């Protein structure tokens, strides 16, 4: 089973982004995303692609649940 992570967009360069979660950064492509993100938006990243832009509150709820499960140490503000 694969898990896609909600990550915050910290850089955009054409069709490439860099996103961050808990101090870990990932580069991803925007080729398949449904709605192009802006800086500070949250996106679901899987296998090097941003798949979906999500509401910041939805991201925080998801990340809060991950924290409760011990998957991450803190939830970004």
N, C-alpha and C positions, 0 to 999 in steps of 0.2 A: 504494500500500500504506500502511496506517495502522499505527502502533505504539502500543500501550497501555503506559503507564508505571506501574511499581510505585512508589507514593508512601506516605510515612508520614503518618498522620492526626494533625494537631496541634490541631484544633478540631472540635467537634461542636455543632451548633445545630439541634435538631429533625431534619429530613430533609436538612440541608445539612452538608457537612464542608468543612474546608480541609485540604489535604494538601501536603506539602513534599518536594522532591527537589533536592538541590544548591543550596539557597538560593532556589529558585523555588517559589512557592506557587500552588496551583490550587484553586478552589472547585468542588465537585461535589455532585450530588444522590444520595440513597440509594434512589431509587424502584425500581431494578432489581437491587440487590445481593442475592446469595444468602444472606449471613450478615452481619448488622449489625455494623460495626466498633466498637471502643472506642479511646480515645486511645492512641496509640503503635502501633496495628496498621498493617500494610501492606495497601494495597488497589491493585487495578488500576483505573486511571482512563482513560476514553476518551470523548471528545466530551461532557464535562461530567457524566458519570455514573460513579459507583463501580460497577464490574461484579462484582468478586470480591474477597473478603478472602483474603490469602495468608499462609502461614507465614513468619515473619521470616527463617528460614534460607534459604528458597526465594528470598525477595526479595534477600537479600544475595548469593546465588549469581548471580542474574540481574544485579544491579547490578555485581558483580565482572566479569562478562563484558562489560557495557557499558563499564566502565572500560578493560578490555583493548583494546576496539575504538576507544577514544577518544571515546565518546559523552558520558561524564561524567568529571569530574576526580577525584572521590573517592567512596568507598563509605561511607555512614553507618554508625556503630557501633551 
